[in-house]
Amino acid sequence: MHNMLDLIYELWFLRRDLVSDGYDFALKRLAAEMKGQMTIHEYPTGEPCWTWQAPEKWSCSAAYLETLDGRRLIDAADHPLHVVSYSLPFEGVVSREELLRHLHVHPRLPHAIPFVFKYYQRDWGLCASSMLRDTLDEPSYRVVIRSKFSPGTLKVGEVVIPGQSEQSFVLAAHLCHPAMVNDDLTGVLVGLEAAKALLSGPKPYFTYRLLIVPETIGSLAYLSHNEALIPGMVGGLFLEMLGNDSPHALQGSFQPQSQVDRCFRSALTALDAHSYSAPYRTVINNDERQFNAPGVRVPMLSLSRVEPPGSPNWPYAEYHSSLDTPAIVTEERLQTSAQVVLDLIEAWECNQYVVNNFKGEVFCSGYGIWIDYLTNPEGHRRLFEIMERCDGSRTVADIAVELEISFQAVWEVVSQLQAKELVWLSRAPNPTDPDRRLS
């Protein structure tokens, strides 16, 4: 794995709005990083995306706030977040009261510039620290916002890792949000790192698709134009906020008993001792909503580093602000998150129905798998609890969830049984129990 921070420093300060030159430049740079493995899909402004439309391109050549004597107080040339994303153009002298109605500050961080967007609400706006706002005591100010809306093309990057099966698993992350890092350049780069590893490794069973999108509308554009793929999508994982120092958080899908939910929930516990899992829509909301929505219903989870709900710094202290810089992420944490993603995928690849070749209780000593109950009572109990559930009706994840142990602990035993030809693995249920129901 190479250094992801190099790409972060190269791309983070770009004006990466939904449809913009900055977004296009960043996506083209990431495509070059993938050496021909990325396809860029384009959806022109106005293109229907189910109930939505691809938005206009937005650009801003200048945005600033001045006193009437020409003293400049705010300038988007200094920081892109000083202007509201998709702000209407505006030039004129306004009263202090009118200015404050259009001047946004961060609710929690007095020194930070907030990230504010008005993608679908036509209005003009500037952003500043609350420290600066509190110094505004003159009766009038000059506002200049030279922004422009024009026809453009919304772009989605796709990397496909072909598998033995055409059934696909989707990784996704969003590339928009100008001049910020953890939300969500980190998710994009962790996804690319995982894709590179999958492309260079043995051919997986499932096909994997990495999608790099502008938030919400990018996923809707891709799904609405690739409806034929949806029935073959067996699951997904949205990646975001993976460079800061919060614990890994796994948010479940709309279908909490899906195989991918059960697999990832039971596998993560062994990958990050400080991690936690929570139901759909209770950690952080993002594009997994579009995959879980009616008419799609792909069980997509999300993986992030987010403070638990209720934390005063939820989701993390620098969220949606000018303090979300390369300084709050580390290469080590990015690499750790990339490895967690790959380990979750490895568990998903292994998650099959465990079918018994044996009848009755196995003569463990004869197969060399006996665990002495006196010296290792927990291991002894676990061995037999797992074997009792190897009947073709349960996957590895089902057994792990039922026994409330990690996926890896079950897989360790199943692998031993498979090596001794006591069980075999099936992608579909293959129950072997006699039907004892009374007629």
TIMARLUM-395094 format. One record per residue (C-alpha): residue in one letter; z negated, y negated, x; residue number from 1. Coordinates in pm, whole numbers. Each point is the difference from the previous one (the first is absolute). Last residue first. Layout:
LOTOR  aa      pz      py      px    i
LOTOR   a       Z       Y       X  NUM
...
END
This chain:
LOTOR  aa      pz      py      px    i
LOTOR   s    -929    3481   -4833  439
LOTOR   l    -279     -14     256  438
LOTOR   r      76    -191     319  437
LOTOR   r     -31     199     320  436
LOTOR   d     336    -102     152  435
LOTOR   p     -11     151     347  434
LOTOR   d     -41    -265     273  433
LOTOR   t     300     -60     225  432
LOTOR   p      89    -359     -84  431
LOTOR   n     312    -131     175  430
LOTOR   p      -4    -378     -38  429
LOTOR   a     289    -168     183  428
LOTOR   r      45    -105     365  427
LOTOR   s    -139     339     106  426
LOTOR   l    -217      99     295  425
LOTOR   w     -91     352     107  424
LOTOR   v    -335     175      25  423
LOTOR   l    -153     295     185  422
LOTOR   e     275      -2     260  421
LOTOR   k    -263     -29     279  420
LOTOR   a     153    -332     107  419
LOTOR   q      -2    -110    -366  418
LOTOR   l    -373      75     -28  417
LOTOR   q     -68    -202     314  416
LOTOR   s     214    -288    -127  415
LOTOR   v    -181      11    -336  414
LOTOR   v    -336     -34     179  413
LOTOR   e     104    -306     202  412
LOTOR   w     185    -141    -302  411
LOTOR   v    -319       1    -205  410
LOTOR   a    -190    -200     262  409
LOTOR   q     299    -233      47  408
LOTOR   f      14     -82    -371  407
LOTOR   s    -361    -111      21  406
LOTOR   i    -278     147    -211  405
LOTOR   e     -97     -58    -363  404
LOTOR   l      53     368     -92  403
LOTOR   e     232     -81    -291  402
LOTOR   v     164    -288     188  401
LOTOR   a      67     216     306  400
LOTOR   i     127     292    -209  399
LOTOR   d     239    -223    -193  398
LOTOR   a     116    -160     326  397
LOTOR   v      91     341     147  396
LOTOR   t     191      70    -317  395
LOTOR   r    -137     209    -284  394
LOTOR   s     149     256    -240  393
LOTOR   g     127     247     259  392
LOTOR   d    -331     189      16  391
LOTOR   c    -164    -130     317  390
LOTOR   r    -310    -136    -174  389
LOTOR   e    -233     283      98  388
LOTOR   m     120     -37     359  387
LOTOR   i    -121    -362       8  386
LOTOR   e    -349      80    -126  385
LOTOR   f     -16     297     239  384
LOTOR   l      78    -201     311  383
LOTOR   r    -216    -294    -112  382
LOTOR   r    -306     222     -48  381
LOTOR   h      33     148     348  380
LOTOR   g      64    -341     157  379
LOTOR   e    -313    -139    -168  378
LOTOR   p    -214     299      96  377
LOTOR   n      97     -17     368  376
LOTOR   t    -244     207     211  375
LOTOR   l    -143     215    -279  374
LOTOR   y     310       4    -218  373
LOTOR   d     209     139     284  372
LOTOR   i     363    -105     -38  371
LOTOR   w     245     290     -24  370
LOTOR   i     364     -88      82  369
LOTOR   g      89     292     226  368
LOTOR   y     214     176    -259  367
LOTOR   g    -219     311     -22  366
LOTOR   s    -311    -218       1  365
LOTOR   c     134    -197    -298  364
LOTOR   f      53     298    -230  363
LOTOR   v     150    -227    -270  362
LOTOR   e    -155       4    -346  361
LOTOR   g     224     152    -263  360
LOTOR   k     374     -10      19  359
LOTOR   f     191    -144     294  358
LOTOR   n     337    -172      41  357
LOTOR   n    -150    -309    -159  356
LOTOR   v     203    -312     -80  355
LOTOR   v    -107    -346     120  354
LOTOR   y     198    -269    -182  353
LOTOR   q     127    -261     242  352
LOTOR   n    -136    -311     168  351
LOTOR   c     119      36     359  350
LOTOR   e     260    -282     -18  349
LOTOR   w    -254    -220    -176  348
LOTOR   a    -256      71     275  347
LOTOR   e     253    -102     263  346
LOTOR   i      78    -313    -202  345
LOTOR   l    -369     -92      -2  344
LOTOR   d      -8      58     378  343
LOTOR   l     305    -225      47  342
LOTOR   v    -159    -278    -206  341
LOTOR   v    -330      36     191  340
LOTOR   q     196     -17     326  339
LOTOR   a     163    -326    -104  338
LOTOR   s    -344    -135     -95  337
LOTOR   t    -141      87     343  336
LOTOR   q     300    -160     170  335
LOTOR   l     -50    -320    -198  334
LOTOR   r    -373       2      77  333
LOTOR   e      66      42     371  332
LOTOR   e     267    -270       3  331
LOTOR   t    -251    -248    -133  330
LOTOR   v      -1    -234    -297  329
LOTOR   i    -201    -318     -70  328
LOTOR   a     150    -209     285  327
LOTOR   p     357      72    -115  326
LOTOR   t     -61    -252    -280  325
LOTOR   d    -139       9    -354  324
LOTOR   l    -197    -324      55  323
LOTOR   s     278    -198    -170  322
LOTOR   s    -111     154    -328  321
LOTOR   h      78     268    -255  320
LOTOR   y    -282     233     116  319
LOTOR   e    -204    -119     303  318
LOTOR   a    -331     162    -102  317
LOTOR   y     132     333    -121  316
LOTOR   p      55     138    -352  315
LOTOR   w    -263    -105     -84  314
LOTOR   n    -216    -224     222  313
LOTOR   p    -294     -29    -241  312
LOTOR   s      15     380     -43  311
LOTOR   g       6     103    -366  310
LOTOR   p     293     236      46  309
LOTOR   p     -32     179     336  308
LOTOR   e     155    -186     295  307
LOTOR   v     364      89      49  306
LOTOR   r     182     184     276  305
LOTOR   s     294     131    -199  304
LOTOR   l     156     318    -130  303
LOTOR   s     162       1    -343  302
LOTOR   l      75     280    -245  301
LOTOR   m     332      66    -171  300
LOTOR   p      18     262    -275  299
LOTOR   v     359     -62    -119  298
LOTOR   r     -27     -91    -368  297
LOTOR   v     340    -173     -32  296
LOTOR   g      60     -71    -369  295
LOTOR   p    -351    -138     -35  294
LOTOR   a    -140    -143     327  293
LOTOR   n    -134     201     296  292
LOTOR   f     290     -96     229  291
LOTOR   q     -13    -369     -96  290
LOTOR   r    -378     -13      33  289
LOTOR   e      17     143     353  288
LOTOR   d     156    -338      78  287
LOTOR   n    -339    -171      39  286
LOTOR   n    -349     -10    -141  285
LOTOR   i    -306      39     222  284
LOTOR   v    -301     234     -30  283
LOTOR   t     -61      65    -372  282
LOTOR   r     357      22    -134  281
LOTOR   y      10     382      12  280
LOTOR   p    -332     167      78  279
LOTOR   a    -203     -25     320  278
LOTOR   s     -15     179     335  277
LOTOR   y    -216     -87     300  276
LOTOR   s      36       8     375  275
LOTOR   h    -287     -15     250  274
LOTOR   a      44     357     129  273
LOTOR   d     372     -59      47  272
LOTOR   l     232     301      30  271
LOTOR   a    -223     274    -146  270
LOTOR   t     -67    -191    -323  269
LOTOR   l     368     -90     -23  268
LOTOR   a     110     357     -70  267
LOTOR   s    -184      53    -332  266
LOTOR   r     127    -325    -152  265
LOTOR   f     347      51     146  264
LOTOR   c      48     348    -147  263
LOTOR   r    -159     -65    -339  262
LOTOR   d     200    -318     -52  261
LOTOR   v     321     164     124  260
LOTOR   q     -54     298    -229  259
LOTOR   s     -45    -221    -304  258
LOTOR   q    -347      -6    -155  257
LOTOR   p     -39    -379      30  256
LOTOR   q     330     -73    -180  255
LOTOR   f      11    -382       7  254
LOTOR   s     -24      36     377  253
LOTOR   g    -306      -9     223  252
LOTOR   q    -101    -279     236  251
LOTOR   l     -88     119     348  250
LOTOR   a    -204    -244     206  249
LOTOR   h     -13      16     379  248
LOTOR   p    -301    -187     132  247
LOTOR   s      23    -373      79  246
LOTOR   d      83    -111     356  245
LOTOR   n     340    -161     -58  244
LOTOR   g     339     152      76  243
LOTOR   l      83     205    -311  242
LOTOR   m      36    -262    -274  241
LOTOR   e     269     189    -190  240
LOTOR   l     169     337     -43  239
LOTOR   f     109     136    -338  238
LOTOR   l      -3     379     -16  237
LOTOR   g     231     212    -212  236
LOTOR   g      45     307    -212  235
LOTOR   v     239     269    -123  234
LOTOR   m     309    -221     -28  233
LOTOR   g     274     234    -126  232
LOTOR   p      -5    -135    -356  231
LOTOR   i      32    -356     144  230
LOTOR   l     312      52     210  229
LOTOR   a     246     -35    -290  228
LOTOR   e    -161    -334     -88  227
LOTOR   n     121    -154     325  226
LOTOR   h     100    -352    -108  225
LOTOR   s    -310     -59    -214  224
LOTOR   l    -219     154     269  223
LOTOR   y     133    -219     282  222
LOTOR   a      -8    -325    -196  221
LOTOR   l    -346      72    -142  220
LOTOR   s    -133      79     347  219
LOTOR   g     141    -325     137  218
LOTOR   i    -121    -202    -300  217
LOTOR   t    -362     102      58  216
LOTOR   e     -38    -130     358  215
LOTOR   p     310     -49     213  214
LOTOR   v      77     351     117  213
LOTOR   i      -3     241     293  212
LOTOR   l      53     351    -137  211
LOTOR   l     -68     312     208  210
LOTOR   r     149     312    -156  209
LOTOR   y    -115     349      95  208
LOTOR   t     186     322     -87  207
LOTOR   f    -242     287     -47  206
LOTOR   y     -17     317     213  205
LOTOR   p     -10    -189     329  204
LOTOR   k     259      39     277  203
LOTOR   p    -182      25     331  202
LOTOR   g     -96    -330     163  201
LOTOR   s     197    -305     116  200
LOTOR   l      82    -127    -350  199
LOTOR   l    -357      58    -118  198
LOTOR   a    -144    -194     295  197
LOTOR   k     243    -288     -55  196
LOTOR   a     -87     -10    -371  195
LOTOR   a    -375     -14      78  194
LOTOR   e      55    -292     237  193
LOTOR   l     217    -175    -257  192
LOTOR   g    -271      41    -265  191
LOTOR   v    -267    -133     237  190
LOTOR   l     231    -294      69  189
LOTOR   v      53     -83    -367  188
LOTOR   g    -367      41     -87  187
LOTOR   t     -99    -231     286  186
LOTOR   l     255    -262    -102  185
LOTOR   d    -185     -16    -329  184
LOTOR   d    -239    -166     -55  183
LOTOR   n    -155      59     343  182
LOTOR   v     241    -242     161  181
LOTOR   m      61    -328    -177  180
LOTOR   a     246    -282      72  179
LOTOR   p     211      57    -313  178
LOTOR   h     -85     265    -258  177
LOTOR   c     295     242     -44  176
LOTOR   l      40     329     186  175
LOTOR   h    -147     237    -260  174
LOTOR   a     -88     363      63  173
LOTOR   a     120     337    -130  172
LOTOR   l     -21     371      80  171
LOTOR   v     176     222    -252  170
LOTOR   f      -5     382     -16  169
LOTOR   s     326     166     -93  168
LOTOR   q     122     320    -159  167
LOTOR   e     335      69     167  166
LOTOR   s    -164     291     179  165
LOTOR   q      43     106     363  164
LOTOR   g     -70    -358      95  163
LOTOR   p     204    -305      90  162
LOTOR   i    -195    -300     136  161
LOTOR   v     145    -299    -187  160
LOTOR   v     -67    -358     111  159
LOTOR   e      56    -264    -267  158
LOTOR   g      -3    -379      33  157
LOTOR   v       7    -204    -319  156
LOTOR   k     178    -336     -23  155
LOTOR   l      18    -264    -274  154
LOTOR   t     332    -175      24  153
LOTOR   g      63    -372     -37  152
LOTOR   p     102    -266    -249  151
LOTOR   s    -173    -332      71  150
LOTOR   f    -336    -172     -48  149
LOTOR   k     -79    -285     239  148
LOTOR   s    -311    -165     137  147
LOTOR   r     -45    -346     140  146
LOTOR   i    -365     -65     -82  145
LOTOR   v    -116    -356      79  144
LOTOR   v    -324    -143    -140  143
LOTOR   r    -115    -360      60  142
LOTOR   y    -362     -81     -80  141
LOTOR   s    -195    -225    -238  140
LOTOR   p    -358    -116     -72  139
LOTOR   e    -138      84     346  138
LOTOR   d    -301     231      28  137
LOTOR   l     145     324     133  136
LOTOR   t    -265     122     247  135
LOTOR   d    -112     289    -223  134
LOTOR   r     353     137      -4  133
LOTOR   l      -8      34     377  132
LOTOR   m    -314     215       4  131
LOTOR   s     135     191    -303  130
LOTOR   s     278     116     229  129
LOTOR   a     348     -82    -118  128
LOTOR   c     274     120    -233  127
LOTOR   l     289    -186    -164  126
LOTOR   g     153      43    -344  125
LOTOR   w     294     -39    -229  124
LOTOR   d      41     190    -325  123
LOTOR   r     226     264    -155  122
LOTOR   q    -212     304     -75  121
LOTOR   y     187     322      92  120
LOTOR   y     -41       5     377  119
LOTOR   k    -280    -255      11  118
LOTOR   f    -173     110     318  117
LOTOR   v    -324    -103     170  116
LOTOR   f    -122     111     343  115
LOTOR   p    -310    -204      81  114
LOTOR   i     -48    -229     303  113
LOTOR   a    -331      83     165  112
LOTOR   h    -291    -219     119  111
LOTOR   p    -199      13    -327  110
LOTOR   l      41     377     -49  109
LOTOR   r    -115     123    -342  108
LOTOR   p     215    -142    -280  107
LOTOR   h     289     -91     233  106
LOTOR   v     156    -334     -84  105
LOTOR   h     295    -104    -216  104
LOTOR   l     139    -351     -42  103
LOTOR   h     203     -44    -319  102
LOTOR   r    -273    -128    -237  101
LOTOR   l    -154    -180     299  100
LOTOR   l     319    -200      42   99
LOTOR   e      -4    -124    -361   98
LOTOR   e    -359    -123      38   97
LOTOR   r      78    -169     333   96
LOTOR   s     290    -179    -165   95
LOTOR   v     352      96      91   94
LOTOR   v     273    -156     211   93
LOTOR   g     324     191       0   92
LOTOR   e     207     296     107   91
LOTOR   f      -3     341    -170   90
LOTOR   p     188     326      40   89
LOTOR   l    -139     291    -201   88
LOTOR   s    -232     232     188   87
LOTOR   y     122     356      59   86
LOTOR   s    -286      69     246   85
LOTOR   v    -250    -286     -23   84
LOTOR   v      24    -222     308   83
LOTOR   h    -264     -23     275   82
LOTOR   l      30     376      50   81
LOTOR   p     291     -45     241   80
LOTOR   h    -223    -161     267   79
LOTOR   d      75    -297     227   78
LOTOR   a     348     -65    -144   77
LOTOR   a    -166      33    -340   76
LOTOR   d    -160    -338      66   75
LOTOR   i    -325    -133    -142   74
LOTOR   l    -177    -330      80   73
LOTOR   r     285    -220     128   72
LOTOR   r     -95    -368      43   71
LOTOR   g     291    -198    -141   70
LOTOR   d    -178    -311    -140   69
LOTOR   l      17     149    -350   68
LOTOR   t    -198     299     120   67
LOTOR   e     211     305      59   66
LOTOR   l      40     355    -132   65
LOTOR   y     268     233     132   64
LOTOR   a     271     251     -82   63
LOTOR   a     333      32     179   62
LOTOR   s     303     232      11   61
LOTOR   c    -125     239    -269   60
LOTOR   s     203     301    -107   59
LOTOR   w      -8     221    -305   58
LOTOR   k     255     267     -92   57
LOTOR   e      13      64    -372   56
LOTOR   p    -176     290    -164   55
LOTOR   a     126     353     -79   54
LOTOR   q     -56      41    -374   53
LOTOR   w    -280     171    -193   52
LOTOR   t     -20     221    -313   51
LOTOR   w     190     285     172   50
LOTOR   c     117    -154     326   49
LOTOR   p     292    -211    -126   48
LOTOR   e     193    -177     281   47
LOTOR   g     -52    -377     -37   46
LOTOR   t       2     -65     374   45
LOTOR   p     186     276     179   44
LOTOR   y    -162     338      78   43
LOTOR   e      55     129     354   42
LOTOR   h    -101     336     149   41
LOTOR   i     -60      14     375   40
LOTOR   t      31     349     150   39
LOTOR   m    -223      80     297   38
LOTOR   q      61     276     256   37
LOTOR   g     245    -202     211   36
LOTOR   k    -234     -57     293   35
LOTOR   m    -329     -30    -193   34
LOTOR   e    -100    -310     199   33
LOTOR   a     332    -158     -98   32
LOTOR   a     -97      48    -366   31
LOTOR   l    -332    -171      74   30
LOTOR   r     186    -303     138   29
LOTOR   k     230      -9    -303   28
LOTOR   l    -305      11    -228   27
LOTOR   a    -164    -288     186   26
LOTOR   f     315    -214      -6   25
LOTOR   d      51      64    -372   24
LOTOR   y    -360     -92     -82   23
LOTOR   g      29    -323     199   22
LOTOR   d     335     -89    -156   21
LOTOR   s    -149      30    -346   20
LOTOR   v     -27     214    -311   19
LOTOR   l    -364      93     -58   18
LOTOR   d    -142    -240     263   17
LOTOR   r     -31      88     369   16
LOTOR   r     -32    -344     168   15
LOTOR   l     -44     156     346   14
LOTOR   f    -339     -23     173   13
LOTOR   w     -55     378      12   12
LOTOR   l     329     119     147   11
LOTOR   e     -11      11     380   10
LOTOR   y    -378      14      35    9
LOTOR   i      -7     288    -248    8
LOTOR   l     282     176     180    7
LOTOR   d    -195      -1     327    6
LOTOR   l    -316     104    -187    5
LOTOR   m     165     329     -93    4
LOTOR   n     -14     129     357    3
LOTOR   h     191     327      33    2
LOTOR   m     -91     346    -133    1
END
